[in-house]
Amino acid sequence: MKVTLSALDTSESSFMPLVVIEFAQDVKEETKEWLKNRIIAPKKDGGAQLLFRPLLNKYEQETLENKNLYLVGASKIRMLLGAEAVGLVKECNDNTMRAFTYRTRQNFKGFDDTNDDFLTMAECQFIIKHELENLRAKDEKMIPGYPQAKLYPGKSLLRRLLTSGIVIQVFPLHDNEALKKLEDTWYTRFALKYQPIDSIRGYFGETIALYFGFLEYFTFALIPMAVIGLPYYLFVWEDYDKYVIFASFNLIWSTLILEVWKRGCANMTYRWGTLLMKRKFEEPRPGFHGVLGINSITGKEEPLYPSYKRQLRIYLVSLPFVCLCLYFSLYVMMIYFDLEVWALGLHENSGSEWTSVLLYVPSIIYAIVIEIMNRLYRYAAEFLTSWENHRLESAYQNHLILKVLVFNFLNCFASLFYIAFVLKDMKLLRQSLATLLITSQILNQIVESLLPYWLQRKHGVRVKRKVQALKVDIDATLYEQVILEKEMGTYLGTFDDYLELFLQFGYVSLFSCVYPLAAAFAVLNNFTEVNSDALKMCRVFKRPFSEPSASIGVWQLAFETMSVISVVTNCALIGMSPQVNAIFPESKADLILIVVAVEHALLALKFILAFAIPDKPRHIQMKLARLEFESLEALKQQQMKLVTENLKEEPKESGKEKAT
């Protein structure tokens, strides 16, 4: 039997394999059959109404390994109905953006009953993921064949199968032809050019496209800072009074780039349709558990969990744990300063070249320890946030980001604040800032891209040799692709990528008046980051499921908060400089008042700029207002129609009463 990626024959119809489900070895057949029946069952019976079949037929399973791989797809009609269910927004023939409905499908641009490209492959995989995640237990008390894997009403079946180890993983397949085209226009040719953001969105979805769009925008926005900071570094290193101009420019720059990004982001997400997607009533996240009940707002049946229990878990367990981790981070920081004192004393006693190099060793060791602590804390934060049992994915992400940002901010910047405002050693501050920035960038490039890519290349060679040695009459293309992709690492989302940019933004903005060269190093890093991140998305990790996004979410607020903090730190550093202190040799109170007044003036300027620059361009605002007006008019017409029908029925009813 020949199997290709473009079409796969089943007993029901022909479908494209979009998603792979991998069971554990020796999973019982009754368990597979039960899950299959739930996946293919009609929606009205609690199923997903998708197509499901094994990668290998019975003959091939007897001669090949990997018997526990299954493919999931859907018919074209099922996909269109799923697009309506998840609220996808598409462009209409009149160039407006509207929520897709199957009944009005002919009104949408590019739709044709014979055209299979109306929905992108990423959108189809998102629909399948949504349906699989919303398969929930009803009357089942346990997973068939596994009495220890208990079920209760409302539990996500897929989540229970994954946590029980019955299902190893669920992942979407790559489209090799489309991926090759994307790579050719994205990163295979090293040239200074804009990324194909729309193509990235079509293949990976809006969330990842927004990240790469923000990375590109942030990199180009850093260039003016790098160009201006370079001569300051070379020619006026110790003239702190001249840094006032540079620091002021930095503060205005940080406000402008974030406000301009919001406008560009609104343009992109409106074009993609995600700006209009209704997300007020999100479905419960797969990991959410509780007693099955009726949501008082939506009227739908879903798991319910008391909010007071969640609050108790947050304040009695999560918060103390985070505080303990923060204390431990400060303790490690003090050990780092002890190492600095030891290295400095050793250098002063010997004065050799070897000991001068040794001065940088404590900072390098501390930078490596910071990266290790950040990654270990991330795992603990994920566990705690999942244990808190948040109903919505957005709430889960917000709590996770808050935990990680607080720790990472303290872990990465506490030593710099201590050096700047306690030790008041500007030379050590410059040295520590440069070492932390450069070391973290090098480590991230190695750990995130280079090492995984090397390991993946070695695995790919082994898989190809194994497939070429097969003597079975199958089309090895799909088989090889599934076997290769199932062993790839799993991309855990844009969290770590945004976190890396957030910390980089902090290094550039918080202490710009002390180390203006930070922006230049950030630009150099980001030009390689674009290509290395593109490489890991295409060749290192499994294809991630698409996720609709209307913005970069809570990260926008995180960057804005960092820019506010940078105003305070830069004003304080300039106020501490010898040149500024020389102006007020006797009255320190006047100096403090002037520094505070300048800081308040700059903050006021930031907020005025943020208020004066609209988050959405005028034409986007007009289109959104027009859609809202049309929605209200349609609702009025529907209500008038109901009133008219009721008025027509009243005479009939009164006539019947008279007749009786």
N, C-alpha and C positions, 0 to 999 in steps of 0.2 A: 504494500500500500504506500502510495506516495503522498506526503504531506508537505504543504508549503505554508508560508506565513500569510499569504494573501487570502487563502480560502481553505476552509477545513470542513469536510463533509461529515455530517452527523445524520442520525436516523430521522431527525426532525427537519433540519434545513441546513443551509450552508452558512457558516459564520466565521468571522475573523477571530483567532485566539488573541485575547487582549490581556488576560490576567492569569497568573499561574498560582495554584495552591499546592504546596508541598506538605504531604503528611509525613509523620515520623515512620521509621522502619517498623514493620510488624504491626501496624495498626489494623485492627479487626475489620473485616469486610462489612459487618453490619453497621459499623460506625461510618464508613465511607458511603454506604448505601443510604443511611439516614440523612447525612449531610447533602448528598446528591438530591434526594427527594425534597428536602427543604429548599434547596437552591432552585430547582426546576419547577416547584409547585407554584400555582397561580397566586397573585398578590392577595386575592380575597381569602385564600386559605392560609395566609401567613407566610407565604414563600416569597422568593425574589423574582421568579419567572424569568430566569436566565438560562443559558445553554451551558452544559457541563459535560465533559468527557475526558477520559484518560489520555495522556500524551501518547502512550503505546497501546496497541491492541493486545488481545490475549496471546497471540503467537509471539509478538515482539517481547512481551513481558517475560515469557519463558526463556528467552535467549539474551535479554539485556538487563542491565541494572536499572535503577531509578524507576521502580514500578509505582512509586507513590507520588508521581507528578500528574496533576490534572489541570486542564485548560478551561477557562471560563470566557464566555462570549455572550452575545445577545443578538437578536434579530434587529433589523432596521427599525421596525415599528416600535419594538420595546425600547430601543435607544431614544427615539423621539419622545415617547411617553415619559421616559426617565428624565430627559432634558426639561420637560415641563415640570416634573415633580421636584427637581432640585432648583428650579427657578433660573435657568440659564437665560441670559439676555442676548439677543441677536439684532443685527441691523435689518430694518424693514426696507421695502422697495422705495419708500418715500424718504430714505436716509435718516430716519429716526431710530433710536434704540428702544426696543420693547422686550418684555418678558415673552419667551417663546411659549406658544400653545400649539398643541397638535391640531386643534380645530382650525386655526388660522395660519397653518404652516405655509400655505401658498403665498402669503403676504410678505414673507421674509426673503431678503436678497440672497441669491445663490441656491435657494431650495428648488429641488426637482425630484420627482418620485423615482427617477432613474439615477440620481446623483448620490453617491455614497460619501461625498466629501463635505457635506453641510456641517456635520459635527466633526471636530478634529479628533484624532486618536486620543489625545490627552483628555478631552472632554468625555469621550466614551469610557475611558478607564476610570475617570472620576465618578461617573454614574454607576458603574459596576461596583466600585468600592463603597459608595453610599448605600447601595442595595444590600451588599454583603454585611456591612457593619450594622444594618438595621434589622437583620434577622434576629429575633429575640424569642426566648423561651416562653411558652404559654403553659401547657399542661405537663411538659416533661419534667421529671424529678431528677434525672441524671442523663449523662450522655450515654446512648446505647453502647453496651460492651464495656463501659468503664463506670462501675457503681460508685467509685470513689470521687468521680468528677460530678459533683452535685450541681443541679440547676434549680433555679427558682424563677417565678414569673418576672419577666422584664429583663433577665440577664442576657447580655449580648452573646449569641452563640459563638461567633467568631472569636471574641475576646476570651471566652471560656476555653475554647479549643486551643488557642495559642498559649494561655497561661498554664494549661494542663499538659502541654508538650505533645498533644495529639497532632496539631498542625504546627509545622515548623515555621513557615513563613507564607505570606501572600504578597506577590509583587507584580507590577505591570511589565509587559514585554517591550523591548525596544523595537522600533521599526528601522531596520538597518539601512534601507535605502534613504529614508527621510533623514536619518541621523548623519549619514555621509554628506548629504547636501548641506545640512546645518554646519557641520564641522568645516567644510570648505569655505564657508562665508564667515566663520566665527574666529577660529584660533589656529588653523593649520598654517596660515601665512602670517608671519610676524610683521605687522605693519600698523602704523598709527592711523586707526580708522574707528568709526563708530561701530558698535556691535549691532547685529541684526536682532534688535529687541523683539520685534513682532514675530520673527521666526522662532526665537527662544520661547516666547509665550505660546505659540502654536504647538510646540513640541513638549515643553515641560510645564506649561501652565503659568498663571498670572503671578503666583507668589515668587517663583524663582526668577521670572522675567523682571519683576520689580526689584529684586535684589541686584541683579546684574545692571539694571538701569540706574539704580542708586550708586552702585560701585563706580560705574563709568562717570556719572555726574559728579560724585564726590572727588574723584581723581582729577578731573579737569578743573573743578573748583579750587583744588589745592595748588594749582600751578601759579596763580598770582601770589599766594603766600610764599611759595618756594622761591619765586623770582625776586621778591622784595626782601625775603629773609636772608638770602645768600650774601648780598653786599653788607648787610648789618653784621653778619657773622665774620666776614673777612676784614672789615675796616673799622668798625666802631664797637668792638667786643665789650670794652669796659665802660663805655659811655651810656650809662643807664638812662640819663635824661633824654637821650635821643631815641630810646626804645619806647618812649611815651607815644610817639607817632605810630610806630609799628604795632604796639599793643592796641591802640585805639582802632587802627585799621583792622586788626585781627578780630576785635569784638564786633565791629559793624559787619565785617565779612561773614562771621559765623551766623549772624542773624539773617542776612540777605540770602545766603545759600540755602538755608532751611526753608525760608518762605518761598523762594523761587522753586525749590524742589516740589513743594506741595502743589503748586500750579501745574508744573509739568506732569506730576503724578496723576492729577485730576484729568488732564488731557488724555493720558495713556489709558487709564482705567475706564473712562467714558467710551473711548474707541473700542475697548475690549468688552464692554458691557458690564463689568463687575462693579462700577460705581453705582449702578442702578439696582443691583441685586438686593432683594429684601432679605435681611439677616436678623430681623428683630426676634423671630421665634426660631432659633436654631434647634435642630434635633439634638437629643442628649448624646454626649460623646460616648464612644464605644466602651470606655473604661468605667462609665458611670453605672452604679448599681443601687438598687433600692427595691422597695415593694411596688409591684405593678399597681398603678392607679390612674385616675383621670386628671390631666392637667387642667386646672381651673381656668386658665387663660385660653388655651387652644382647644380644649375639649377632647384632646387626643389621649389615648391610652399610652402611658410611658412610666418608667420607674420614678418613684418619689422618694426623697431622702430629706429628713428634717435639717433645716439650715443651722439650728443651734448645735447639732452634733458636729457639723463642719467647723463652726466657729470655735468650739471647744478644742478640736484637734489642732486648729491653727494657733490659738493663743496659749494652749497648755503644752503643746509638743513642738510644733514647727518653729514658733518664735524663740523659745529657749534654745533650741538646737542651733538656729542661725546665730544667736548671740554668742553661744559657746564657740562656734566656728570663727566668728569675728575676733574673739579674744585670742584664740589660738593663732590666727593670722598676725595679730599684733605681737604676740610672743615670739614668733618666727622672725618678725621684723627686728626686734631688739637683738636677737642672735646675730642677724646680719650686721647690725651696727657694731657689735662686739668684734666681728671679723674685720670690719673696716678699720677699727682702732688698732687691732693686732697687725694688719698689713701696713698701716701707716707707720706704726712704731718700728716695725722691721725695716721699712725703707729708710726711715730717718737714722737708724743705727748703722746700716750698711751703706746706703746710697748707691748701690750698684744698679746696672741696667736691668738685671733679673728681678730685683725687688720693685723697680718702677713698673714692670709689666704685671707683677703680682698685685699691684694696687687695683687692677680691674677684675681680678679673680673673684672677690666677694660679690661684686655686682652681677657678674655672669652666673655664679652659683645661685644667687638669690633670684635672678630672672628665671632660671630653670625650675627652681623650687616653686615659684609663683605659678608657672604653667602647670606643674604637676598638681598643686593644690587646687587650682581652678578646675581642672578636669575631674579630680576626685570629688570635689564639692558638687559639681554638676550632677553626678550620678545620685548623690544623696538628696539633692534638691528635687530631682525628678521623682525619686521614690516617695518623698514626703508629699509632694504636690499631688501625685496620683493617689496616695493614701487619704488625702483630704477629701477626695470624692466630689470634685466639682462637676456640676451638671453639664455646662457648656464648654466646648473646646476653647472658646475665647477666654473664659474665666480661668481655665487651667493654664493657658499660655501666659496670661497676665500675672498670675501668682508665681509661676515658675520664673518668668523674666525678672520680677521684682526681687525674688530671693537671690538669683544669680547676679543681678546687677549690683545689689548692695554689697555682696561679698567680693565680687571682682573689683569694684571701685575701691574698696578699702584695701584689698590685697595688693592691687597694682599701684595705687597712688598714695597710700598712707606713708610710706617711707619718704616719698618726695615732699609731702606736706611737712613731715617731721624735720627733714633737712632744711626746708625753706624757712619755717616759722619758729622752730625750736633751736636747732643748731645754727641757723642763719649762715650756712656755708654755701655760697653761690657756686664756688668751684666744684664742690662735691655734688651739688644739685645738677649741674650741667653734665658731669661725668655719669652720675646715676641715671639721669634721664636718657642720655644717649645709649648707654649700655642696655637698659631695660627695653627701649624701643627697638634697637637693632637686633638684640638677642631674641625677643619675642617674635619679630618678623621672620627671622631665619628658622626658628623652631616651627612656626606655623606652616611655612612653606614645605619643610621636610615631612612633618607629621601628617599634614592634611592632604598633600598631593604626591610628592616624590616617592615616599616609601610605599603608600598604597598602590601607586601606578606600577612600581617595580614588582611588587608581589603579584599584582593582577596579570602582568605580562607573563610571569613564570607559570601561573596557573593556566592561562590561555594556551600556552604551548603544550602543556600536559593534556588538556582536554582535546585539542586538535589531533594529537597523536593517537589518543584512545579512540576517537571517532573514526579516524582513517583506518584503524585496524579492524573495524567492525566488518563482518562478513554477511550481515543481515541486509535483506533487500528493502531498505527504507530510504526515504529522502533525509539525509543526515543534516540538512540545513537547519530545519526547525529544532531537531533533537539537539544538535550541537549548540544552538543559540540558547535553548532553555538550560542545558547543563552548565554552560559557561556563565550565564547570568545568575543562576541560583547560588553560585559560589562567590559572587561579587559582594562587596561590603554594602551595607544599607545606609543610604543617605538620611541622616537624622533631621533634616530640615535646615532652614536658613539661620537658625538661632546662633550657632557658633560663628557664622560668617558675619552677621550683623554685630555680634559681640566684639569680634576682632576690629571692625571698623569703628565701633563706639570707643573702644580703648585707644585706638589710634587717634581718633578725634580728641580724646582727652590729653594725650601726650602732646598733640600739636597746639591745642588752645589753652590749656591750663597754665602752662609755663612758657608761653611764646616769647615773653620779654627776656627770658634767661637763655633759651636755646632756640633761636629762630631757624636753625637748620633742620628742625624736626619735620617741617612740611616737605622739604626736599627729599628726605629719606622716605616719607610716606608716599610721595608721588612715584619714586623709583620702585617701591614695593608694590604699589597698586597696579602699575603697568604689567608686572609679572603676575600679580594676583589674578587679573582678569583671565589670562591664558591658563594659569594653573587651575583655577576654579572651573573654567570651561572644560579642561581636560578631565578633571575628576568627575564632572557631571556626565560626560559622554563615555568615558572609558574605564573609570575606576569603580564607580558605584552603580548599583542597580538603578534603573529608571524609577524616580519617585512618582507617586501619585500626584496628579495635578490638584491644586487647591485654589479656588477663586479668592482673590484679594482685591480690596479697593484702595489700599494704601500699605505703607510699611508698618502700620499699626502702632503699638505702644513704643516702638523704637523712635518714632518721630518725637514723642514727648521726652524720651531719654536723651536724645541729642539736644533738644532745646534746653533741658535742665542742665546738661553739661555746659552749654554756652553761657548760661546764667552764672554758674559756679566759676567759670573762667573769668568773668568780669571781676569778681571779688578777689580771686587769687592774683590776677595781674595788677590790679590797683594796689593791693597790699605789697606785692614785690617791688613795684616802682616806688612806693612810699618808704620802703626799707632801704633803698639804694643810698650809697654815700653822697652822691651828687644832690639828691633831693633833700637829704638830712642836713646838708651843708647850708641850705637856704634858711632852715629854721634851727640854728645851732642851740638856742636856749629854750624855745617854747615848743615842746613836743605835742602839746594839746592842739596848737594851731595846725600842725602837720597832720594830726589824726583827723581833725575836722575837715581839712581840705581834701584829704584822701577819701573820706567817707562821702563828701559832697560830690567829688568827681565820679566816684563809684555809683552813686544814686543817679547822677545825670546820665551816665552811660547806660544804666539799666532802664531809665526812662526812655532814652533814645531807642533802645532795643524794642521795648514794648510798643512804642509809637510806630516803629517800622513794621512790627508784626501786625499791628492793627490796620495800618494804612495799606498793606499789600494783601489783597483778597486771596483766600485759599484756592478759589476756583476762578479761572478766566471768565470774562463777561459772557462770552458766547456759550460756555458750558452752563453758567447760571441761567441763561435764557432758555436753553434747551430743557434743563431740569424743571424750570418753572412751567414751561409749556406742557411737559408730560404730566406734571401734577394737576394742572388745570384740566387737561383732557380726562384724567382719571376721575376728577370730581364731577365733570360733566357726564361721563358715562355712568357714574353712580346715581346722579340725579335722574337721568333718563330711565335707568333700571327701576328706581323707586316710583317714578311717574307711571311706568308701565304696570307695575304691581297695583298702584292706586286705581288706574283706569280699569284693570281687570276686576278688581273688587267692586267698583261702582257698577260695572256691567252685570255682575252676579247678583247684586242687591235687588233689582226689579224682579228678576226671575224668582228669587226666594220669596219676596213679598206676594207675587202672583200665586205661588203655590200655597201660601198661607191663606189667601182669600178663597182659593178654590176649595181648600179643606174646610 
